[in-house]
Every structure is written in C-alpha cells, then in structure tokens.
C-alpha cells in the first residue's frame, strides 16, 4: 500500500516539475524579451543617483500594472549602449568626458546625470541589446570601484564629490555621506563601506523585484493550468487507476487471476469485441503521465503501435472549454496553480527525496 502512495506522490511531483519548468521558461522568456530585469536595475539607479524623472515621478514602478506596462513599454531608464570601453581619463560629474557622455543637455536642466557617469565606468561588462545597455546586475565591488574612479576626478576627493552630489540634490549624497563619516576619512574603508552598502541595496532590490515578478509567474502559471486543463485531483485519480491496472496485468502475467476482472472491465469498456491484448499494449504504452496533455486546447496523439504515420494534432476546443466551465474541475485547477507557484526547484528537490537520488546528484 505504501508503494501505491509513493507512486502517486512521484507521479504528481514529476507532473508539477514539468509544468513548473514550462512556467519558468515562459517567465524567463518574457523577462528577457522585455529586458525587465535590466530596466528594473537602471530605474533604481536613476532614482538613487539622479532622483525622480523629469516629470517628478519615481523611475521604480509602484504598482503591479506598471511592471507589466509602464516599465517594459514606457520611457526606458537604461542609458544608450556604446561599444567604446571606459575612457582612461575620468570626467567629473556633469562634465562631458572624452566620449561626450554627459546627460545634462539631454535632461534639459543643470543637474549632472550621474547615471551616465556611472555607466561610463561600467562599459566593460556591457554588451549591445537593441541600442540600450543590457547590464542587469552590477557586482558590488565593481560599483565601489566605479565610485572611487569618480572620486579620483575630484580635486577635493570624496568631500568634493559629496559637495557636487549635495548641490545637485542627488539622493546618493545622504548614503555616501554616511559611509564617508563612518570611514573616518579613510579611502579604503570608504570603498569597502560603499561596496557593503551597495550589496545591501541589491539584496533589497532583489526582494522587491521578486515581489513584482511573482505576479508575472502567477499569471503565467494560471495560463498554463488553463491551457492544459490540468486538474490535479483528476490526474491523481488517473495515477492510482493506472497503478492498479498495471498491478493487475502483472498479477495475471505471474499466474494469478485476481486482476482478470479489472482487465476485462477496462479493455471491454468500448464494446464486447474489444481486443484485450491490443488494449493492454496501448494502455501500458500510454502511462498516466502522458494524459496531462489530453485535455488541453490542442492535443497530440501518437499513432497506434504497429501502424505508420505522424503524430496527430487535434483541435480540442469544445472539450477544453467544457472542462473550464465545469465547477467540478475548479478545485483541481486551483491545486495545480498552487503547486506551480512552489517552483521547479521545490519539485525537483521533492522528487530527489522521494526517489532517493543522493550522492553525486544531491551535492
């Protein structure tokens, strides 16, 4: 009896793992296509370095719908990509460098565009993507060294940079000012403190990003559940029925007759002339796992054994729509959606534990 429930658990874990991988792949595709991760980072940098956008609003989205619409399709917070490496001579904030990359004119005001000054020092880790920078993560040590390079352009060092930030009304002034005071005028401690501060900010930003993206994952998960019409309760019942049928077949093959009645019931369900041997072959070659996709809006069926031909693609809209509007399937849909929200890593770990895959794979 324990093996029956273990088979059920493993079958559910495999199904949820496969669908979770599909959800993760679709989510990553959307994120990469719309460059959401990169835009989120540079929206934060715009807010932190230069303050609100020219219209007085924050670059970071405040509502869920802003992540779906404003951030991907509205004004792009990322600097324009340039293939040139960082110039050898560091320009002071607000002063055009050798490549002319000062954002003052573009902003239409007197404030220096510190975001462009920072990007000027990070070009080595960039690559082109539709004319905009593709940088979606900045290592904290690299950020700290970029700040130190900006400090080197100031005759007064860190106090000179802080004065410029204060005069420009940059929110970065408060952060770096506190770091400088705690460093007690020590440049190495200031660099280390800047690195630690930025590392903490990236952790906070990652949590904020995940809070927004989980709604994207939930939306994609709901779409996958509905498209495949994945009823977890129904699928669990199919797994138990499939296990019982195979146990019956094994019993008969071993000389026992206790599974014969179940075999006859299943193989003659379509008519008295049904061929038991063909039924057994077809059932054993079509385990319950393959039945996940039988009720989707488009189903694919392999040709029967012993026959030639290509897989048949069937448009199953009427049956699929009928399942969606049937209240009896809704609890199973909700369970499937909740399971997919745990993510592929959770189900992979659960599958490893249930199957005992340890050693090299568990490390």
Buried (B, 14 or more C-beta within 10 A) or exposed (E): EEEEEEBBBBBBBBBBBEBBBBBBEBBEEBBBEBBBBBBBBBBBBBBBBBBEBEEEEBBBBEEEEBBBEBBBEEEBBBBEBBEEEBBEEBBBBBEBBEBEBBBBEEBEEEBBBBBBBBBBBBBEEBEEBEEBBBBBEBBBBBBBBBBBBBBEBBEEBBEBBBEBBBEBEBEBBEBBBEBBEEBEEEBEBBBBBBBEBBBEBBEEBEEBBEEBBBEBBBBBBBEBBBBBBBBBBBBBBBBBEBBBBBBBBEBBEEEEEEBBEBBEEBBBEEEEEEEEEEBBBEBEEBBBBEBBBBBBBEBEEEEEEEEEEEEEEEEBEEBBEEBBEEEEBEEBBBBBBBBBBEBBEBBBBBBBEBEEEEEEEEE
